[in-house]
């Protein structure tokens, strides 16, 4: 039952990041996603700080997990579905706002 719940959250997170244009490897076994945020033009740290300040959503800058993490952020989906959907809506609004015009 819990496994199905986490699979549902993982699939939601992957689909939403895909819709936002943030490539994301499928997490295996962990309750974290590691989307590629380079398309926003922001560093991992700037993305995380501004997302927290502007949308009240906390993510961890990728370089906290090693130098190759730059250009990514870590997002936990070990939470309820409703708060997760709210956070994803806020991340989507933020990405839409900061992404450079094509």
N, CA, C and O atoms as CSV, one atom per row, in Angstrom:
chain,resi,resn,atom,element,x,y,z
A,1,UNK,N,N,0.835,-1.212,0.000
A,1,UNK,CA,C,0.000,0.000,0.000
A,1,UNK,C,C,0.868,1.260,0.000
A,1,UNK,O,O,0.676,2.153,-0.825
A,2,UNK,N,N,1.829,1.326,0.936
A,2,UNK,CA,C,2.717,2.504,0.959
A,2,UNK,C,C,3.547,2.559,-0.321
A,2,UNK,O,O,3.811,3.639,-0.849
A,3,UNK,N,N,3.957,1.396,-0.813
A,3,UNK,CA,C,4.742,1.357,-2.043
A,3,UNK,C,C,3.947,1.971,-3.203
A,3,UNK,O,O,4.493,2.731,-4.004
A,4,UNK,N,N,2.665,1.637,-3.285
A,4,UNK,CA,C,1.811,2.185,-4.345
A,4,UNK,C,C,1.647,3.692,-4.182
A,4,UNK,O,O,1.617,4.421,-5.174
A,5,UNK,N,N,1.541,4.166,-2.939
A,5,UNK,CA,C,1.432,5.603,-2.669
A,5,UNK,C,C,2.677,6.348,-3.163
A,5,UNK,O,O,2.574,7.385,-3.818
A,6,UNK,N,N,3.851,5.802,-2.836
A,6,UNK,CA,C,5.094,6.464,-3.251
A,6,UNK,C,C,5.280,6.404,-4.761
A,6,UNK,O,O,5.789,7.343,-5.375
A,7,UNK,N,N,4.862,5.291,-5.351
A,7,UNK,CA,C,4.961,5.184,-6.806
A,7,UNK,C,C,4.070,6.235,-7.464
A,7,UNK,O,O,4.458,6.853,-8.455
A,8,UNK,N,N,2.883,6.432,-6.912
A,8,UNK,CA,C,1.965,7.452,-7.435
A,8,UNK,C,C,2.585,8.845,-7.325
A,8,UNK,O,O,2.514,9.638,-8.264
A,9,UNK,N,N,3.195,9.139,-6.165
A,9,UNK,CA,C,3.843,10.452,-5.981
A,9,UNK,C,C,5.020,10.618,-6.929
A,9,UNK,O,O,5.191,11.670,-7.545
A,10,UNK,N,N,5.840,9.556,-7.043
A,10,UNK,CA,C,6.997,9.622,-7.950
A,10,UNK,C,C,6.534,9.905,-9.369
A,10,UNK,O,O,7.100,10.761,-10.049
A,11,UNK,N,N,5.505,9.191,-9.821
A,11,UNK,CA,C,5.015,9.374,-11.186
A,11,UNK,C,C,4.461,10.775,-11.399
A,11,UNK,O,O,4.647,11.365,-12.463
A,12,UNK,N,N,3.778,11.310,-10.384
A,12,UNK,CA,C,3.265,12.676,-10.449
A,12,UNK,C,C,4.420,13.675,-10.583
A,12,UNK,O,O,4.390,14.559,-11.439
A,13,UNK,N,N,5.431,13.524,-9.730
A,13,UNK,CA,C,6.587,14.428,-9.733
A,13,UNK,C,C,7.302,14.377,-11.089
A,13,UNK,O,O,7.622,15.419,-11.661
A,14,UNK,N,N,7.551,13.177,-11.597
A,14,UNK,CA,C,8.234,13.044,-12.891
A,14,UNK,C,C,7.419,13.679,-14.013
A,14,UNK,O,O,7.969,14.375,-14.867
A,15,UNK,N,N,6.114,13.442,-14.012
A,15,UNK,CA,C,5.254,14.006,-15.062
A,15,UNK,C,C,5.230,15.528,-14.984
A,15,UNK,O,O,5.306,16.205,-16.008
A,16,UNK,N,N,5.125,16.060,-13.782
A,16,UNK,CA,C,5.061,17.514,-13.628
A,16,UNK,C,C,6.379,18.179,-14.025
A,16,UNK,O,O,6.373,19.205,-14.706
A,17,UNK,N,N,7.515,17.600,-13.601
A,17,UNK,CA,C,8.805,18.181,-14.002
A,17,UNK,C,C,8.953,18.109,-15.524
A,17,UNK,O,O,9.467,19.045,-16.136
A,18,UNK,N,N,8.517,17.026,-16.129
A,18,UNK,CA,C,8.562,16.898,-17.586
A,18,UNK,C,C,7.737,18.018,-18.230
A,18,UNK,O,O,8.185,18.661,-19.180
A,19,UNK,N,N,6.531,18.243,-17.705
A,19,UNK,CA,C,5.657,19.303,-18.229
A,19,UNK,C,C,6.289,20.685,-18.080
A,19,UNK,O,O,6.051,21.572,-18.899
A,20,UNK,N,N,7.100,20.865,-17.024
A,20,UNK,CA,C,7.772,22.153,-16.797
A,20,UNK,C,C,9.006,22.306,-17.675
A,20,UNK,O,O,9.619,23.374,-17.698
A,21,UNK,N,N,9.378,21.255,-18.398
A,21,UNK,CA,C,10.586,21.295,-19.208
A,21,UNK,C,C,11.850,21.104,-18.390
A,21,UNK,O,O,12.926,21.553,-18.788
A,22,UNK,N,N,11.723,20.431,-17.233
A,22,UNK,CA,C,12.875,20.150,-16.386
A,22,UNK,C,C,13.160,18.654,-16.457
A,22,UNK,O,O,12.474,17.863,-15.809
A,23,UNK,N,N,14.174,18.254,-17.246
A,23,UNK,CA,C,14.479,16.828,-17.358
A,23,UNK,C,C,14.788,16.227,-15.985
A,23,UNK,O,O,15.410,16.872,-15.141
A,24,UNK,N,N,14.349,14.998,-15.774
A,24,UNK,CA,C,14.522,14.382,-14.467
A,24,UNK,C,C,14.661,12.871,-14.623
A,24,UNK,O,O,13.790,12.217,-15.197
A,25,UNK,N,N,15.759,12.322,-14.110
A,25,UNK,CA,C,15.905,10.868,-14.108
A,25,UNK,C,C,14.875,10.261,-13.169
A,25,UNK,O,O,14.490,10.872,-12.173
A,26,UNK,N,N,14.435,9.059,-13.495
A,26,UNK,CA,C,13.467,8.377,-12.627
A,26,UNK,C,C,14.164,7.920,-11.355
A,26,UNK,O,O,15.116,7.142,-11.415
A,27,UNK,N,N,13.693,8.401,-10.190
A,27,UNK,CA,C,14.312,7.981,-8.930
A,27,UNK,C,C,14.076,6.489,-8.702
A,27,UNK,O,O,12.979,5.989,-8.954
A,28,UNK,N,N,15.083,5.789,-8.235
A,28,UNK,CA,C,14.952,4.360,-7.940
A,28,UNK,C,C,15.188,4.142,-6.457
A,28,UNK,O,O,16.315,4.263,-5.976
A,29,UNK,N,N,14.120,3.819,-5.731
A,29,UNK,CA,C,14.266,3.474,-4.330
A,29,UNK,C,C,14.302,4.639,-3.354
A,29,UNK,O,O,14.026,4.452,-2.169
A,30,UNK,N,N,14.633,5.825,-3.818
A,30,UNK,CA,C,14.691,6.991,-2.924
A,30,UNK,C,C,13.408,7.804,-3.080
A,30,UNK,O,O,12.668,7.637,-4.049
A,31,UNK,N,N,13.158,8.678,-2.124
A,31,UNK,CA,C,11.962,9.534,-2.178
A,31,UNK,C,C,12.342,10.943,-2.610
A,31,UNK,O,O,11.773,11.927,-2.137
A,32,UNK,N,N,13.318,11.026,-3.519
A,32,UNK,CA,C,13.813,12.309,-3.996
A,32,UNK,C,C,13.855,12.311,-5.509
A,32,UNK,O,O,14.135,11.291,-6.138
A,33,UNK,N,N,13.576,13.461,-6.084
A,33,UNK,CA,C,13.787,13.684,-7.507
A,33,UNK,C,C,14.924,14.693,-7.637
A,33,UNK,O,O,15.149,15.497,-6.733
A,34,UNK,N,N,15.631,14.652,-8.748
A,34,UNK,CA,C,16.816,15.494,-8.954
A,34,UNK,C,C,16.703,16.166,-10.325
A,34,UNK,O,O,17.484,15.872,-11.230
A,35,UNK,N,N,15.711,17.087,-10.477
A,35,UNK,CA,C,15.494,17.687,-11.795
A,35,UNK,C,C,16.647,18.594,-12.229
A,35,UNK,O,O,17.330,19.212,-11.413
A,36,UNK,N,N,16.830,18.645,-13.540
A,36,UNK,CA,C,17.824,19.494,-14.186
A,36,UNK,C,C,17.186,20.868,-14.388
A,36,UNK,O,O,16.234,21.005,-15.156
A,37,UNK,N,N,17.711,21.884,-13.699
A,37,UNK,CA,C,17.105,23.221,-13.744
A,37,UNK,C,C,17.915,24.197,-14.598
A,37,UNK,O,O,17.675,25.403,-14.555
A,38,UNK,N,N,18.882,23.676,-15.380
A,38,UNK,CA,C,19.747,24.574,-16.166
A,38,UNK,C,C,18.965,25.430,-17.154
A,38,UNK,O,O,19.389,26.541,-17.473
A,39,UNK,N,N,17.822,24.929,-17.650
A,39,UNK,CA,C,17.016,25.691,-18.605
A,39,UNK,C,C,16.448,26.983,-18.036
A,39,UNK,O,O,15.985,27.842,-18.787
A,40,UNK,N,N,16.481,27.129,-16.715
A,40,UNK,CA,C,15.973,28.356,-16.103
A,40,UNK,C,C,17.002,29.484,-16.148
A,40,UNK,O,O,16.664,30.650,-15.942
A,41,UNK,N,N,18.258,29.130,-16.417
A,41,UNK,CA,C,19.315,30.135,-16.417
A,41,UNK,C,C,19.838,30.454,-15.026
A,41,UNK,O,O,20.705,31.316,-14.879
A,42,UNK,N,N,19.325,29.772,-13.992
A,42,UNK,CA,C,19.763,30.029,-12.622
A,42,UNK,C,C,20.728,28.946,-12.164
A,42,UNK,O,O,20.675,27.811,-12.637
A,43,UNK,N,N,21.613,29.311,-11.236
A,43,UNK,CA,C,22.441,28.299,-10.582
A,43,UNK,C,C,21.546,27.501,-9.637
A,43,UNK,O,O,20.436,27.922,-9.312
A,44,UNK,N,N,22.037,26.358,-9.206
A,44,UNK,CA,C,21.270,25.539,-8.262
A,44,UNK,C,C,20.966,26.322,-6.995
A,44,UNK,O,O,19.846,26.283,-6.486
A,45,UNK,N,N,21.974,27.038,-6.483
A,45,UNK,CA,C,21.793,27.787,-5.241
A,45,UNK,C,C,20.788,28.931,-5.420
A,45,UNK,O,O,19.916,29.139,-4.576
A,46,UNK,N,N,20.920,29.664,-6.524
A,46,UNK,CA,C,19.989,30.771,-6.765
A,46,UNK,C,C,18.560,30.251,-6.952
A,46,UNK,O,O,17.609,30.848,-6.447
A,47,UNK,N,N,18.414,29.145,-7.673
A,47,UNK,CA,C,17.097,28.541,-7.866
A,47,UNK,C,C,16.476,28.191,-6.511
A,47,UNK,O,O,15.326,28.533,-6.237
A,48,UNK,N,N,17.256,27.505,-5.670
A,48,UNK,CA,C,16.746,27.069,-4.359
A,48,UNK,C,C,16.400,28.255,-3.469
A,48,UNK,O,O,15.348,28.259,-2.830
A,49,UNK,N,N,17.273,29.265,-3.416
A,49,UNK,CA,C,17.031,30.425,-2.557
A,49,UNK,C,C,15.803,31.210,-3.018
A,49,UNK,O,O,14.946,31.567,-2.210
A,50,UNK,N,N,15.727,31.471,-4.308
A,50,UNK,CA,C,14.594,32.251,-4.827
A,50,UNK,C,C,13.285,31.484,-4.723
A,50,UNK,O,O,12.246,32.072,-4.422
A,51,UNK,N,N,13.322,30.159,-4.972
A,51,UNK,CA,C,12.107,29.352,-4.853
A,51,UNK,C,C,11.582,29.411,-3.423
A,51,UNK,O,O,10.375,29.502,-3.199
A,52,UNK,N,N,12.495,29.358,-2.459
A,52,UNK,CA,C,12.091,29.441,-1.055
A,52,UNK,C,C,11.514,30.820,-0.741
A,52,UNK,O,O,10.457,30.927,-0.120
A,53,UNK,N,N,12.208,31.874,-1.170
A,53,UNK,CA,C,11.766,33.242,-0.869
A,53,UNK,C,C,10.469,33.594,-1.587
A,53,UNK,O,O,9.575,34.198,-0.993
A,54,UNK,N,N,10.360,33.219,-2.862
A,54,UNK,CA,C,9.238,33.671,-3.683
A,54,UNK,C,C,8.017,32.751,-3.621
A,54,UNK,O,O,6.884,33.214,-3.755
A,55,UNK,N,N,8.244,31.459,-3.420
A,55,UNK,CA,C,7.131,30.504,-3.470
A,55,UNK,C,C,6.990,29.664,-2.206
A,55,UNK,O,O,6.064,28.861,-2.092
A,56,UNK,N,N,7.904,29.845,-1.258
A,56,UNK,CA,C,7.858,29.096,0.004
A,56,UNK,C,C,7.934,27.583,-0.195
A,56,UNK,O,O,7.256,26.813,0.486
A,57,UNK,N,N,8.786,27.175,-1.156
A,57,UNK,CA,C,9.038,25.751,-1.393
A,57,UNK,C,C,10.530,25.516,-1.193
A,57,UNK,O,O,11.357,26.209,-1.785
A,58,UNK,N,N,10.873,24.534,-0.356
A,58,UNK,CA,C,12.270,24.241,-0.051
A,58,UNK,C,C,12.768,23.065,-0.887
A,58,UNK,O,O,12.169,21.990,-0.895
A,59,UNK,N,N,13.872,23.292,-1.587
A,59,UNK,CA,C,14.607,22.240,-2.290
A,59,UNK,C,C,16.075,22.408,-1.915
A,59,UNK,O,O,16.470,23.459,-1.410
A,60,UNK,N,N,16.875,21.393,-2.155
A,60,UNK,CA,C,18.290,21.442,-1.801
A,60,UNK,C,C,19.114,21.615,-3.078
A,60,UNK,O,O,18.929,20.860,-4.032
A,61,UNK,N,N,20.025,22.605,-3.112
A,61,UNK,CA,C,20.867,22.768,-4.302
A,61,UNK,C,C,21.683,21.500,-4.563
A,61,UNK,O,O,22.230,20.900,-3.637
A,62,UNK,N,N,21.757,21.107,-5.824
A,62,UNK,CA,C,22.456,19.876,-6.202
A,62,UNK,C,C,23.888,19.749,-5.732
A,62,UNK,O,O,24.301,18.652,-5.357
A,63,UNK,N,N,24.679,20.834,-5.735
A,63,UNK,CA,C,26.088,20.697,-5.333
A,63,UNK,C,C,26.275,20.220,-3.885
A,63,UNK,O,O,27.379,19.816,-3.520
A,64,UNK,N,N,25.233,20.257,-3.058
A,64,UNK,CA,C,25.335,19.693,-1.708
A,64,UNK,C,C,25.649,18.199,-1.775
A,64,UNK,O,O,26.106,17.617,-0.792
A,65,UNK,N,N,25.404,17.574,-2.936
A,65,UNK,CA,C,25.617,16.137,-3.103
A,65,UNK,C,C,26.813,15.848,-4.001
A,65,UNK,O,O,26.978,14.728,-4.484
A,66,UNK,N,N,27.649,16.864,-4.225
A,66,UNK,CA,C,28.848,16.697,-5.045
A,66,UNK,C,C,28.855,17.695,-6.185
A,66,UNK,O,O,27.807,18.203,-6.583
A,67,UNK,N,N,30.049,17.976,-6.715
A,67,UNK,CA,C,30.192,19.016,-7.749
A,67,UNK,C,C,29.372,18.751,-9.008
A,67,UNK,O,O,28.959,19.701,-9.673
A,68,UNK,N,N,29.125,17.491,-9.351
A,68,UNK,CA,C,28.350,17.208,-10.559
A,68,UNK,C,C,26.868,17.511,-10.369
A,68,UNK,O,O,26.086,17.415,-11.314
A,69,UNK,N,N,26.479,17.880,-9.135
A,69,UNK,CA,C,25.090,18.223,-8.871
A,69,UNK,C,C,24.699,19.616,-9.322
A,69,UNK,O,O,23.513,19.943,-9.337
A,70,UNK,N,N,25.677,20.456,-9.694
A,70,UNK,CA,C,25.342,21.806,-10.173
A,70,UNK,C,C,24.397,21.683,-11.364
A,70,UNK,O,O,24.554,20.813,-12.220
A,71,UNK,N,N,23.403,22.586,-11.394
A,71,UNK,CA,C,22.412,22.549,-12.464
A,71,UNK,C,C,21.207,21.692,-12.108
A,71,UNK,O,O,20.301,21.503,-12.921
A,72,UNK,N,N,21.208,21.171,-10.870
A,72,UNK,CA,C,20.103,20.342,-10.401
A,72,UNK,C,C,19.707,20.787,-8.995
A,72,UNK,O,O,20.467,21.476,-8.314
A,73,UNK,N,N,18.522,20.389,-8.574
A,73,UNK,CA,C,18.095,20.549,-7.185
A,73,UNK,C,C,17.495,19.217,-6.738
A,73,UNK,O,O,17.017,18.436,-7.561
A,74,UNK,N,N,17.523,18.969,-5.444
A,74,UNK,CA,C,16.922,17.747,-4.916
A,74,UNK,C,C,15.596,18.099,-4.265
A,74,UNK,O,O,15.516,19.014,-3.446
A,75,UNK,N,N,14.557,17.363,-4.637
A,75,UNK,CA,C,13.204,17.592,-4.143
A,75,UNK,C,C,12.694,16.306,-3.516
A,75,UNK,O,O,12.680,15.254,-4.155
A,76,UNK,N,N,12.279,16.397,-2.271
A,76,UNK,CA,C,11.690,15.235,-1.612
A,76,UNK,C,C,10.215,15.140,-1.972
A,76,UNK,O,O,9.515,16.151,-2.030
A,77,UNK,N,N,9.745,13.909,-2.214
A,77,UNK,CA,C,8.300,13.729,-2.366
A,77,UNK,C,C,7.764,12.793,-1.281
A,77,UNK,O,O,6.742,12.131,-1.463
A,78,UNK,N,N,8.472,12.751,-0.151
A,78,UNK,CA,C,8.026,11.968,1.009
A,78,UNK,C,C,7.074,12.822,1.844
A,78,UNK,O,O,7.369,13.151,2.993
A,79,UNK,N,N,5.952,13.171,1.269
A,79,UNK,CA,C,4.946,13.995,1.935
A,79,UNK,C,C,3.582,13.613,1.382
A,79,UNK,O,O,3.489,12.776,0.484
A,80,UNK,N,N,2.536,14.210,1.902
A,80,UNK,CA,C,1.194,13.918,1.409
A,80,UNK,C,C,0.984,14.420,-0.003
A,80,UNK,O,O,1.702,15.303,-0.473
A,81,UNK,N,N,0.003,13.857,-0.676
A,81,UNK,CA,C,-0.280,14.211,-2.060
A,81,UNK,C,C,-0.715,15.673,-2.203
A,81,UNK,O,O,-0.279,16.354,-3.131
A,82,UNK,N,N,-1.558,16.157,-1.308
A,82,UNK,CA,C,-2.040,17.542,-1.419
A,82,UNK,C,C,-0.905,18.562,-1.289
A,82,UNK,O,O,-0.794,19.448,-2.136
A,83,UNK,N,N,-0.047,18.464,-0.243
A,83,UNK,CA,C,1.069,19.416,-0.176
A,83,UNK,C,C,2.039,19.267,-1.346
A,83,UNK,O,O,2.636,20.246,-1.792
A,84,UNK,N,N,2.190,18.048,-1.838
A,84,UNK,CA,C,3.081,17.818,-2.977
A,84,UNK,C,C,2.542,18.519,-4.225
A,84,UNK,O,O,3.298,19.150,-4.963
A,85,UNK,N,N,1.239,18.405,-4.454
A,85,UNK,CA,C,0.642,19.074,-5.615
A,85,UNK,C,C,0.749,20.590,-5.494
A,85,UNK,O,O,1.001,21.271,-6.489
A,86,UNK,N,N,0.563,21.123,-4.298
A,86,UNK,CA,C,0.721,22.560,-4.061
A,86,UNK,C,C,2.148,22.989,-4.372
A,86,UNK,O,O,2.366,23.990,-5.054
A,87,UNK,N,N,3.124,22.226,-3.870
A,87,UNK,CA,C,4.533,22.556,-4.108
A,87,UNK,C,C,4.848,22.515,-5.601
A,87,UNK,O,O,5.540,23.398,-6.110
A,88,UNK,N,N,4.352,21.507,-6.303
A,88,UNK,CA,C,4.606,21.397,-7.742
A,88,UNK,C,C,3.977,22.554,-8.508
A,88,UNK,O,O,4.567,23.057,-9.465
A,89,UNK,N,N,2.783,22.983,-8.095
A,89,UNK,CA,C,2.150,24.146,-8.724
A,89,UNK,C,C,3.010,25.392,-8.525
A,89,UNK,O,O,3.170,26.199,-9.441
A,90,UNK,N,N,3.558,25.538,-7.327
A,90,UNK,CA,C,4.397,26.708,-7.025
A,90,UNK,C,C,5.711,26.651,-7.789
A,90,UNK,O,O,6.184,27.674,-8.283
A,91,UNK,N,N,6.307,25.466,-7.893
A,91,UNK,CA,C,7.548,25.319,-8.667
A,91,UNK,C,C,7.275,25.653,-10.131
A,91,UNK,O,O,8.069,26.339,-10.775
A,92,UNK,N,N,6.145,25.166,-10.656
A,92,UNK,CA,C,5.798,25.444,-12.057
A,92,UNK,C,C,5.639,26.941,-12.295
A,92,UNK,O,O,6.115,27.460,-13.305
A,93,UNK,N,N,4.976,27.639,-11.379
A,93,UNK,CA,C,4.791,29.084,-11.511
A,93,UNK,C,C,6.147,29.794,-11.485
A,93,UNK,O,O,6.390,30.719,-12.260
A,94,UNK,N,N,7.018,29.353,-10.589
A,94,UNK,CA,C,8.352,29.944,-10.469
A,94,UNK,C,C,9.158,29.731,-11.754
A,94,UNK,O,O,9.751,30.672,-12.283
A,95,UNK,N,N,9.177,28.491,-12.254
A,95,UNK,CA,C,9.928,28.165,-13.466
A,95,UNK,C,C,9.416,28.994,-14.643
A,95,UNK,O,O,10.199,29.513,-15.438
A,96,UNK,N,N,8.096,29.110,-14.741
A,96,UNK,CA,C,7.480,29.900,-15.817
A,96,UNK,C,C,7.967,31.362,-15.747
A,96,UNK,O,O,8.249,31.986,-16.770
A,97,UNK,N,N,8.055,31.875,-14.546
A,97,UNK,CA,C,8.437,33.270,-14.328
A,97,UNK,C,C,9.913,33.529,-14.614
A,97,UNK,O,O,10.255,34.564,-15.186
A,98,UNK,N,N,10.781,32.617,-14.230
A,98,UNK,CA,C,12.218,32.895,-14.337
A,98,UNK,C,C,12.846,32.415,-15.644
A,98,UNK,O,O,13.914,32.889,-16.030
A,99,UNK,N,N,12.184,31.472,-16.329
A,99,UNK,CA,C,12.786,30.927,-17.556
A,99,UNK,C,C,12.958,32.044,-18.586
A,99,UNK,O,O,12.036,32.823,-18.826
A,100,UNK,N,N,14.150,32.116,-19.195
A,100,UNK,CA,C,14.368,33.152,-20.212
A,100,UNK,C,C,13.456,32.937,-21.415
A,100,UNK,O,O,13.171,31.799,-21.787
A,101,UNK,N,N,13.001,34.023,-22.019
A,101,UNK,CA,C,12.163,33.925,-23.218
A,101,UNK,C,C,12.969,33.280,-24.342
A,101,UNK,O,O,14.146,33.587,-24.530
A,102,UNK,N,N,12.326,32.386,-25.084
A,102,UNK,CA,C,13.020,31.671,-26.162
A,102,UNK,C,C,13.306,32.599,-27.331
A,102,UNK,O,O,13.885,32.173,-28.330
